[in-house]
Amino acid sequence: MGTVVQAGSITQSMLPAFSVPIPRQLPPGVRDFTGRAKALADLDVALSASETGSAVAVVEGMGGVGKTSLVTHWAHRAADRFPDGTLFANLRGYGPSAPLEPAVVLSGFVQALGVSPGQVPADKDALVGLYRSLLADRRVLVVLDNAASAEQVRPLLPGTTGCAVAVTSRTTLTGLRVTDGAIGVAVAPMPAREATVLVRGVVGGRRADTEVAMVAELVALCGGLPLAVRVAACRAASERHGGVAGVVAGLRNQRDRVMGLSVSGDERSAVQTVFDLSYHRLTVEQARVFRLLGLHPGPEFGVPAIAALTDLGERVAYRMLEDLADLHLVEPVGTRRYRLHDLLHAYAVTRAEADEPGKSRKRATWAVVTWYAQAADVADRVAFPALPRAQVELPRVAPVPVFDREEALAWFDTELPTLSVAVRIAHREQVWAAAVVLAGVHRVVVSQPRAWWPSRLAAETAGVAAARAGGFRQAEALLLLRLADSHRLVQSWDEAYEHCEQALRLGRELEDVMTICNATSGLGLVRLSQQRYTEALQHYLDALPISQATGQPRLEAVVECNLSEIRVALGQYGQALEHAERELVLRCQAGDELGEAYALYGIALARWKLGDHQVAIDTGERAVEKFSASGATSRFAVGALELLASVHTELGLHDRAIHTLRAMHALMVEFGDPRADEVVLRLRDLEAAAPPESAAGGTGGEG
């Protein structure tokens, strides 16, 4: 009899041996933060209740009034009160992109708290429960910046003593006060005294002392808004702008110019005035780069994307962005990476519409979405080299990064929100080729927590429409099949089946045997996922001769694999074995080692059902070894381990069954399989039934 892979060896080879670092996600504080003593004290009071209950503070105020800087400063100062970490998220309630879904934020938070991506639950309620369980008995500060509504915030509240939540929003989140006991902290424009201190910190004490009256007027013209004060003071610090007096003179003139567009008494007119002044004092090249940033699909960007957007070389684009950062018109957020404040983004959009010719705006939009399509295509080819992709030619716009696989996946993690916006823009602006490619690379979303999956559906829907409009019929067929699978994964069975039928019709029109085969198999997979086995069997029997005609052994092997699974479900074990054995030969021909593990599992399952226990054990162990050697896909070893545990139990080999179930449980926990708790119950029953002489212990031991 073969040796069963013991629980200890499986666990040691699959579970990472490292401790999770305490999350410290706060962005850097403002170096020269000034004043706000009352608001800081109010936050101290509002969040001191975390020691005895839940504490939620909502920092409210208009855009540009300094809410984020205030909360970030307070949070850094209070970090020692929260030894278990600080979590931070920009909820994007106001800005160029849509507000973040709470599930997306929760996915990031639970991973920061030590949960692997595979363990993140798909169900939103389960995700909220996991998040709150992780925070139980911990002291963590959660900062939720730029919230749109109480509904967006509520799932992100810990709901336990010891934790505190600071929320910033431009609106009064009354619902949080009424139902969640939140305390409001109002942030008004800075008093003149504090704003003067801020100006002195930027321009220097000597200059401020020689232009006291001008500093006072500059503060008044900026309406006490820190964002406006900082931008204006930064300009005043430069000799070439005539010092404080020169900036004040410009602000007076600009204020006259925009007053007709401003609401009386609305401090936002100060922001408009300051932005106008700063914009009109930029060089021609700087101004063009700034306004084109309003056309970028998202608030964050790197130098290469802006080089494409502006039709400048990377060196020049980098210099322009650094100039804009020095003027506080963009914010550096990483190496050669920047963010545009949502107010500045909105202002850049208006400047682009007013000052950039329509033809130039169209070119810039075309260039940036095409560049993202190019870069995403390169990353996709590196990350998923063996998978089919849309064969659409893209014009070369600007150089794209060179990736290894780890870098490609990291790039997707960073740029996924931008790519999701870019595909919508490409479709809207009729940049069909870019829309098709951007839709195709959204397959990477499957490796993300399920909260991101709706973005894949939206992207592929736009991609199908773009492929049709652009006449990319092969790409249309591929994206229809991708869209069908996306619907299948969220159990939208009718939509999944319909898209497979559309792909099948298109494949027949094109006389494309690969599309016909994949579409026919897709119909079978939908029915198999629904456990409608008789219908699934017919679809796969139809697909088998088509797969043989493609000359692709791997494609034929996949059909044989699913036929074996269906035959087992229908109790046709002899035929299931024949399919699995043919599959193994085909997998070997294709050099598909992971596929060989699937085939071995199918053979073991059929042998067990036929009563050939020894061969089932030997073959099942070989399957586990191959699955375990496959890295990230080792999670698929669960089925083979479950099979071995069932065979051992049937034979009365309790110790071996228990060891195998422990290994199976460890693997399910690592990859977030929701059935892990069921295995614990099965282990307890098996241990209770084990004979006294058995060496079986508790579920925490090793073999």
C-alpha positions, 0 to 999 in steps of 0.5 A: 500500500502506498504511503499517504501524504501526512498532514504535517508535510502538506501543511508545511509545504503550503502554509506560509511561515511568517507573522503578519505585520501590524498595519500602518496605512496612514498617508504621511502627515502635512509637514507644516500642519498649523493650528486646528487646536479645537478640532483636534481636541474635539477628535480627542473627546469624540474618539476617547470612547473607544476604551469603553465602547465603539467610537465614531467621529465624522469630520465634516466640512467643504472641499479644500477646508483641510479635513484629510490633513486634520484627521491624518495629523490627529491619527499620527499623533494618536497612533500609540493609543492603537497598538494593533494598527491603523487602517486607511481608505480613500472612499472616493466619495467625491472625485473623478471616479465612482465611490468605492464599494464597501466590499472592495474596501473590506477586502483590502482591510481584511488582507491587511489584517492577515487574511490571504486573498483566497480566504476573502469571502465572496458574500458581503455579509460574510465579509463584514462578519470576518472584518469585525471578528478580526477586530474583536479584542484589538485596538485599531484606528480606522480612517475613512476619508472622503465618504459619500454616504452613511450607507458607504461607511456603515459596513466598515464600522468595527462594532466592537470596543477598543476600536475607533473610526474617523470619517471625513465627508463633505456632507453631514452624515446624519444617519451615522449620528442617529443609528451609530452614535457618531459624533460630528466634528465640524471643520470651518475655514481657518481663522486668520491667525492660523492661516497667517502662521501657515503662510509664514511657514511657507514664505518664511518669517523674514518676508512675512514680517516685511509684507504684513499687510499683504500677508493679511490680504492674501489670507482674506482673499483665500477665504481661510481654506488651507488648500488655497492658502498653501497654493497661493503662499507657495507661489508667493515664496518665489521671487519671480512672482513678485513676492506676497504683494505680487500674488495678492495683486493677481488674486485681486484681478482674478477675483474680479474676473470670476466673481460673476461665476461665484455664489456670494459668500461661498468660500469655494470662490477662493479656491477658484480664484487661487486655482485661476491665478496659479494656472495662469502663472504656469508656463505654457507647457506646464499649463497644458500638462495640468489641464490634460490631467483632467482627461486622465481616467482616474485620480492617480497616475505614473509618469509613462501614462502622462507622457502618452497623454501629453505626447511628451517624452518621459523625461519632460513629463516627469519634470512637468509633474515635479514642477506641478508638485512643487506648486502643490497642484499635484501630490506625489504618492510614490516613486514617479507616481502622483495624485490629483486632488478631486477639486484640482481634477474638477478644475483641470477638466474645466480648463481642458474644456475651455483652453484645449482644442477639441481635436487635441482633447480627443487625441489625448484621450485616445492616446492615454486609453491606448497606452493603458491598453498597450501596457495591460496587454504586455502585462497580461502576456507576461502574467498569463502567457498560455491563455488566449487573448484578443488578436487586435493590433494597437498603434504604438503610442509611447513606451510601456513598462517591461515586466516580469510576472511578479511585476505584471501582477503588481501592476494590475493590482495598482492600475485595476481601478484606472483600467476599469475607468479606461475601458468605459472611456475607450468605449464612449470615445469609440476607441474600439481596439483599446476597449477590446484589449482593456476588456480582455485583460480584465480576466485578472479580476478573477484572482482579486477578491470577489468584490471586484468581479462586477468590474469584470462584467462591466468591462467585458460587456463594453468590450463585446460592444466595442468588438462589434462596433469595430468589426473585431469578430474573433475578439467578439467571440472570445469576449462573449465566452469570457462574459459567459464565464463571468456570469457563470461565476456569479451564478447568472445562469441564463445570461451565461448560457445565452452568451455561449449560444451567441459565441457558438453562432458567431463561431459557425459564421466564422467557421472557427473550430476553436470558438465552436469547441469552446462555446459548446464546452461552455454550454456544458460547463454552465449546465454542469455548474447547475448540476443539470448533468444530463444536459451537460453530458450532451453538450460535452459529447457534442464538443468531443469530436470538435475538440479532436478536430482542433488538433489541440490535445489540451482542449480535448483533455478538458472535454474528457475531464468534464465528461468524466466528472459528469459520468461519476455524477450519473453513476456511470463509473466505468465510462468515467474511468475511460474518459479520465484515462484518455484525459491523462494521455492527452495531458501528457501529450500537451505537457500540462502537468497541472492537468495531469493532476486533474486526470489522476484525480478523475482516475482515482475517483472512478476507481474508488467508485468501482471498488478498487480501493488500492488503486484509488489510494495510489492514484489519489496520492499521485494527484495530491503530489502533483497538485501540491507542486503547482504553487498557487493552484495547489488549492485544487488538491482539496478534492484529491485529499477529500477522496483519500480521506473518504477511501481511508474512512471506508476501509477503517483506516482512521489514523490515515483518514484523520491525517488527510482531513487535517491536511485538507482543512489546513489547505481550505483555511489557507485559500478561504474555502467556505466548507472548512468548518464542515471538515472540522465537524467531520474530523470530530466525528471521525476522532470520536469514532476512532478505536482506543488504540488509534494515535489520532488526536485533536484537530490541531496536531500533525501526523 
